[in-house]
Amino acid sequence: MSLKEKLFVYFTAAWFAVMAGVHALVFEPMADGQRAPDSLFAGYDFDTFAGWAGSLDADERASFLFWHTNLLDRVFPFLLMATLYVLITAALRQFPRYQKQ
């Protein structure tokens, strides 16, 4: 794997760590210690999210919508998709059939 590919994979892992850190260190304390919905193991339903969001005031809810929904959650799926592509192509290059001629 090239250096650029490794850096991209590390960047995606760092982005995920930032997302997890923001949930644990910012959003959970704002919600009086309730676990953020995306950090629940079995996922969440509407009632769970509504209860969690109800514990936030208007400014905290606006902060959640901007930082989590508009920024972190929009970028991560594309980063993950591109990273999986990079990892798959790097793995395939190990086979003679997929090496550049």
Secondary structure per residue as TSV (DSSP state, phi and psi in degrees):
chain	resnum	aa	ss	phi	psi
A	1	M	-	360.0	138.3
A	2	S	-	-76.1	167.0
A	3	L	H	-62.5	-40.8
A	4	K	H	-61.3	-41.7
A	5	E	H	-66.1	-42.5
A	6	K	H	-62.6	-43.5
A	7	L	H	-62.6	-38.1
A	8	F	H	-65.3	-42.5
A	9	V	H	-63.7	-43.3
A	10	Y	H	-64.7	-37.7
A	11	F	H	-63.4	-42.1
A	12	T	H	-64.5	-41.4
A	13	A	H	-63.7	-39.3
A	14	A	H	-65.7	-39.4
A	15	W	H	-61.7	-42.7
A	16	F	H	-63.1	-41.2
A	17	A	H	-63.5	-39.0
A	18	V	H	-63.6	-43.6
A	19	M	H	-59.0	-46.0
A	20	A	H	-65.5	-39.7
A	21	G	H	-65.9	-40.3
A	22	V	H	-63.0	-41.0
A	23	H	I	-61.8	-49.7
A	24	A	I	-73.8	-37.8
A	25	L	I	-98.3	-18.3
A	26	V	I	-115.7	-57.5
A	27	F	I	-74.8	-37.2
A	28	E	H	-66.5	-43.5
A	29	P	H	-62.8	-32.9
A	30	M	H	-66.3	-28.5
A	31	A	T	-97.4	30.7
A	32	D	T	57.4	37.8
A	33	G	T	84.6	-1.2
A	34	Q	-	-68.8	140.5
A	35	R	-	-66.3	137.3
A	36	A	-	-64.6	144.9
A	37	P	G	-56.1	-40.0
A	38	D	G	-70.3	-13.9
A	39	S	G	-96.2	2.9
A	40	L	-	-77.6	136.4
A	41	F	T	-62.0	-46.6
A	42	A	T	-92.8	12.1
A	43	G	-	83.7	-164.4
A	44	Y	-	-150.1	160.7
A	45	D	-	-114.5	-176.6
A	46	F	H	-61.4	-43.7
A	47	D	H	-64.1	-40.1
A	48	T	H	-62.6	-46.2
A	49	F	H	-66.7	-41.0
A	50	A	H	-62.5	-39.7
A	51	G	H	-64.6	-42.0
A	52	W	H	-67.0	-46.6
A	53	A	H	-66.4	-29.0
A	54	G	H	-67.6	-21.3
A	55	S	T	-83.5	-4.4
A	56	L	S	-95.5	144.3
A	57	D	-	-82.6	-179.5
A	58	A	H	-62.3	-42.0
A	59	D	H	-67.1	-40.8
A	60	E	H	-65.7	-39.4
A	61	R	H	-64.1	-41.6
A	62	A	H	-63.8	-39.1
A	63	S	H	-63.6	-43.6
A	64	F	I	-61.5	-45.6
A	65	L	I	-63.5	-39.9
A	66	F	I	-72.4	-56.9
A	67	W	I	-71.7	-43.2
A	68	H	I	-86.2	-58.0
A	69	T	I	-70.9	-45.8
A	70	N	I	-83.0	-27.1
A	71	L	I	-110.7	-67.5
A	72	L	I	-63.5	-47.3
A	73	D	H	-75.9	-19.5
A	74	R	H	-81.7	-34.2
A	75	V	H	-82.8	-38.7
A	76	F	H	-58.6	-44.7
A	77	P	H	-58.7	-37.9
A	78	F	H	-69.5	-40.0
A	79	L	H	-62.7	-43.5
A	80	L	H	-63.1	-44.0
A	81	M	H	-61.8	-46.2
A	82	A	H	-65.8	-38.0
A	83	T	H	-66.3	-41.9
A	84	L	H	-63.1	-38.7
A	85	Y	H	-61.1	-45.8
A	86	V	H	-61.1	-45.2
A	87	L	H	-66.5	-40.0
A	88	I	H	-66.8	-45.5
A	89	T	H	-65.9	-35.1
A	90	A	H	-66.1	-38.9
A	91	A	H	-68.2	-40.0
A	92	L	H	-67.5	-30.0
A	93	R	T	-64.7	-12.7
A	94	Q	T	-73.8	-18.7
A	95	F	S	-95.5	137.9
A	96	P	G	-57.4	-34.3
A	97	R	G	-61.8	-30.6
A	98	Y	G	-101.7	3.4
A	99	Q	S	-77.6	145.7
A	100	K	-	-66.2	139.5
A	101	Q	-	-83.6	360.0
